[in-house]
Every structure is written in C-alpha cells, then in structure tokens.
Amino acid sequence: MKNNTIMLIVAANLAVLILLAIAVPHLMITPGKPIEAHAEFATDCFACHTSLIGSTSEKCIACHTVEEIGIKTTKGEAIDKEKKNVAFHQKLVENDCVACHSDHKGVMAFRPISRFSHDLLEQPLQEQCDSCHLNPGDALHMKIEGNCAQCHNLESWTPATFDHDDYFRFDRHHDTECETCHISNDYDNYTCYGCHEHSRSNIREEHYEEGIYEYEVCVECHRSGDEDEAERIWRSKYRETGRAGQYNQERYRENRYRHHDDDDD
C-alpha cells in the first residue's frame, strides 16, 4: 500500500511537470531570455536546438558562416569596424560554438574567458598571442613584441615563469630597450655586446688584464652593474671549481679602479 502511494505521488508530479513544460515552456525549460541579437527566436526553440540533443554547432553555422565572422553580418552586410578581435574564428581546428557561447542570459551570453581552450586554435595561431591579446601596459611588456610563451603558458597568464631580477637587475647604467640585449625578440638568449662600451674587444681586453679567461657567460658573475658583487661571485665560483689560482686580487682591484678613473674623466 505504501509503495503504491509513493508511485502515485511520483507519477502525479511527473504529469504536472510535463503539462507545465507544454503549457509554459519559456518558464519550465529555457534558462533565460536570449541575447538581443537572437530575441526573434525567443519562441522558436528549434531554430537553435535539436530535439533530445540540444544546441549544436551546425545550427549556429547555418546562420553564422565561420569564414564571414567579423567580416559580414548574418544578413550578408559588410562590417566596417568590428569592435572585437574575432578573426581567430577562421583559424579554429573544429567548429565547437557551444564550447564558448551560450545565447541565454540566464546562463551567460559568453562563458568566462577561463573556459576558453586554446587547443581549439590552429598551432601557428597559438604562438601569436598578440593577434588577439593586447600587451599589458607595464613598463616591461611595453618594450616586448611577441614570444609570450617564453614566460607564459596557454593555461593561465599568471604566474609567469620569468623574473628578470633572477638573471640581471637593472640600474641607472643598465636601463635600455629589450632589443639591445635580446636580438630578434629571442628572450631565451642575450648578448652584452649591444652597448658601445661592451664591445667584444673591450670586454676581452679587460678580462684578460685581470686574469679572467672565461667571460662569455656574463651573468654568471655580473648580476647587476655592481662590480663588487661580480668580484665576490667570481671568486666564489672559481674557488669552488679549484681554479682560484688564476685570480690575483691586487691586480684585479688595481685595474678595476683604473677603469673607473677613466670613466670619470
């Protein structure tokens, strides 16, 4: 008897839900009103949805031709000035519209940007971040063009994998454009020969005078413009490798101060 009562209650509830879905589908089924551009489809669910399947990309593409997104409207009219950068739609590896878009305000017209998967983009476009994203406005990024992946990844912008102070700290004598040290936007490598004072011959002569014959990897000792720091690092480095005998402290200081006097003149 008890089981029959439960079954009757469940059946009655289902019947009510079905009747409501038929009578007022806009209240029982839809997650919210469509966006303004699709307001005309508010009472025509099957314009975007397929029975028992839901919304599909095929329905979207029937109106929004991928090749014309950002170029023409769905009515075929040319778009003079597109406010958003949407050209990447032509470079998608697959047309999965609902992965990013939902036309009902009750859900969200556009899903959070964190939901966007860069795997949907063709590989060459994944490496061209600035084709969609603007450079951050801070002093460091304003000097950089491209090569974002050397510090950032496609999963998230932060945390970045790079801190310039880990390699070299800027000071008033070393405040220049990125391309002075990083040639052709290659931030994995650097050169100290981009400055007039740091010509290869001058650096070679100064280091040879002080008994230093391994000097090509500058940042091993020079972590900033502080030469005292460079001296400490150099001495420590060669003491650990057993080659500290090449170092002559008195000769090093004599030559270093002589160069400083020359700079002052």
C-alpha positions in Angstrom: 0.0 0.0 0.0 2.8 2.4 1.0 4.7 1.7 -2.3 1.6 2.3 -4.3 1.1 5.7 -2.7 4.7 6.7 -3.4 4.3 5.7 -7.1 1.1 7.7 -7.4 2.8 10.8 -5.9 5.8 10.4 -8.3 3.5 9.9 -11.3 1.4 12.9 -10.4 4.5 15.1 -10.1 5.8 14.0 -13.4 2.4 14.6 -15.1 2.3 18.1 -13.6 5.9 18.9 -14.9 5.1 17.6 -18.3 1.9 19.7 -18.5 3.7 22.8 -17.3 6.5 22.2 -19.9 3.9 22.1 -22.6 1.9 25.0 -21.4 4.6 27.4 -20.4 7.9 26.1 -21.9 9.6 29.5 -21.6 9.3 29.2 -17.8 10.0 25.5 -17.4 12.7 24.8 -19.9 14.6 27.9 -21.1 17.5 29.1 -18.8 16.7 32.7 -19.6 15.9 35.2 -22.3 18.1 35.0 -25.5 20.5 37.9 -26.1 19.2 40.9 -28.0 20.6 39.7 -31.3 18.6 36.5 -31.1 15.4 37.9 -29.5 13.4 36.9 -32.5 14.0 33.3 -31.7 12.6 33.6 -28.2 9.5 31.5 -29.1 11.2 29.3 -31.6 13.5 26.9 -29.7 14.2 24.7 -32.6 15.8 27.5 -34.5 18.9 26.7 -32.4 18.1 23.4 -30.7 17.6 19.9 -31.9 15.1 17.5 -30.2 16.7 15.4 -27.5 20.2 16.7 -28.4 20.2 20.4 -27.5 22.0 23.2 -29.3 24.6 22.2 -31.9 27.3 24.0 -33.8 25.6 23.0 -37.1 22.6 25.2 -36.1 24.9 28.1 -35.3 26.9 27.8 -38.5 23.7 27.7 -40.6 23.4 31.5 -39.9 26.9 32.4 -38.8 29.2 31.3 -41.6 32.7 30.8 -40.0 34.5 32.4 -42.9 32.5 35.6 -42.6 32.6 36.1 -38.8 33.8 39.6 -38.1 33.6 40.4 -41.8 29.9 40.2 -42.6 26.7 40.1 -40.7 24.3 37.1 -40.9 22.4 39.2 -43.4 25.5 39.5 -45.6 26.2 43.1 -44.9 29.9 44.1 -44.6 31.2 45.1 -41.2 33.2 48.2 -41.4 34.7 48.3 -37.9 34.5 45.2 -35.8 34.8 46.2 -32.1 36.1 42.8 -31.0 39.0 40.7 -32.4 37.1 37.7 -33.7 39.3 36.8 -36.7 40.6 33.8 -34.9 37.3 32.0 -35.7 38.7 31.3 -39.1 41.6 29.5 -37.5 39.8 27.0 -35.3 40.6 23.4 -35.6 37.0 22.5 -35.1 33.7 24.4 -35.1 32.6 23.9 -31.5 30.5 27.0 -30.9 28.9 26.0 -27.7 32.3 25.5 -26.1 32.4 29.3 -25.6 28.9 30.6 -26.5 25.5 30.4 -24.8 22.8 32.7 -26.1 20.6 32.6 -23.0 21.2 35.4 -20.5 20.2 33.1 -17.7 23.3 31.1 -18.3 25.7 33.7 -19.7 25.9 35.0 -23.2 29.7 34.4 -23.2 31.3 31.9 -20.9 34.1 33.1 -18.6 37.3 33.6 -20.6 39.0 31.0 -18.4 36.8 28.4 -20.0 38.2 29.1 -23.5 40.6 26.4 -24.6 43.5 27.5 -26.8 43.6 23.9 -28.1 40.7 24.9 -30.4 43.2 27.2 -32.3 45.5 26.0 -35.0 49.0 25.6 -33.7 50.6 28.6 -35.5 48.0 30.9 -34.0 48.6 29.6 -30.5 52.0 31.2 -30.8 50.7 34.6 -31.9 49.2 35.8 -28.6 49.2 39.5 -29.7 46.9 38.7 -32.6 44.1 38.5 -30.1 45.5 39.9 -26.8 46.8 43.4 -26.2 50.2 43.9 -24.5 49.9 44.7 -20.8 50.6 48.3 -20.0 53.5 47.9 -17.6 57.0 49.2 -18.5 58.5 45.7 -19.2 55.8 44.4 -21.6 55.5 47.7 -23.5 59.0 47.0 -24.8 58.3 43.4 -25.8 56.8 42.2 -29.1 55.6 38.6 -29.2 57.2 35.5 -27.8 54.8 35.4 -24.9 55.2 31.7 -24.5 58.8 32.1 -23.3 57.4 33.3 -19.9 53.7 32.5 -20.0 51.6 29.4 -20.9 48.2 28.8 -22.5 46.6 27.6 -19.3 46.8 30.9 -17.5 48.6 34.3 -17.8 49.9 34.2 -14.2 52.1 33.1 -12.6 54.7 33.9 -15.2 57.8 31.7 -15.3 60.2 34.7 -15.6 61.6 37.3 -13.2 64.3 39.5 -14.8 66.0 40.0 -11.4 66.8 36.3 -11.2 69.2 36.9 -14.1 70.1 40.6 -14.1 69.0 43.5 -12.0 68.6 46.8 -13.8 70.2 50.0 -12.6 70.8 53.5 -13.9 73.7 52.3 -16.1 71.7 49.4 -17.4 68.3 50.8 -18.4 67.8 50.2 -22.1 65.5 48.7 -24.6 65.0 44.9 -24.7 66.3 44.5 -28.2 69.7 45.9 -27.1 70.4 42.6 -25.3 67.8 40.3 -26.8 68.3 40.1 -30.6 65.3 39.3 -32.9 62.8 39.0 -29.9 64.7 36.0 -28.6 64.4 36.3 -24.9 65.9 32.9 -24.2 69.3 34.3 -25.2 71.1 37.6 -24.6 74.2 39.5 -25.6 76.2 42.1 -23.7 77.8 43.3 -26.9 74.8 45.5 -27.8 76.3 48.5 -25.9 79.2 50.6 -27.3 81.2 50.2 -24.1 80.6 46.5 -24.1 82.3 45.7 -27.4 83.8 42.3 -27.7 87.4 43.6 -27.9 87.0 45.8 -24.9 85.5 43.1 -22.7 88.1 40.6 -23.8 90.9 43.1 -23.0 89.6 44.0 -19.6 89.1 40.4 -18.5 92.4 39.2 -19.8 94.2 42.0 -17.9 92.6 40.7 -14.7 93.5 37.1 -15.5 89.9 36.1 -16.4 89.8 33.9 -19.5 86.2 32.6 -19.3 84.0 35.6 -19.7 81.4 34.8 -22.4 78.6 33.9 -20.0 78.4 37.3 -18.4 75.5 36.8 -16.0 77.4 34.1 -14.2 79.3 36.9 -12.4 77.6 40.1 -13.4 74.1 40.0 -11.9 73.8 43.8 -12.0 76.1 46.8 -12.5 77.7 46.3 -9.1 81.3 45.2 -9.9 82.0 44.4 -6.2 79.2 41.9 -6.4 80.7 40.5 -9.6 84.1 40.1 -7.9 82.5 38.2 -5.0 80.7 35.9 -7.3 83.7 35.3 -9.5 86.0 34.5 -6.5 83.4 32.1 -5.1 82.8 30.4 -8.4 86.5 29.8 -9.1 87.2 28.7 -5.5 84.5 26.0 -5.8 85.9 24.8 -9.1 89.5 24.7 -7.9 90.8 27.4 -10.3 91.0 30.3 -7.9 94.8 30.4 -8.5 94.1 32.3 -11.7 92.8 35.2 -9.6 95.0 38.0 -8.5 93.1 40.2 -6.1 95.6 43.1 -6.0 95.9 43.2 -9.8 92.1 42.9 -10.1 91.4 45.9 -7.8 94.2 48.0 -9.4 92.8 47.5 -12.9 89.2 48.0 -11.8 89.9 51.3 -10.1 91.9 52.5 -13.1 89.0 51.8 -15.4 86.7 53.7 -13.0 89.0 56.7 -13.1 89.0 56.6 -16.9 85.2 56.6 -16.8 85.1 59.7 -14.5 87.3 61.6 -16.9 
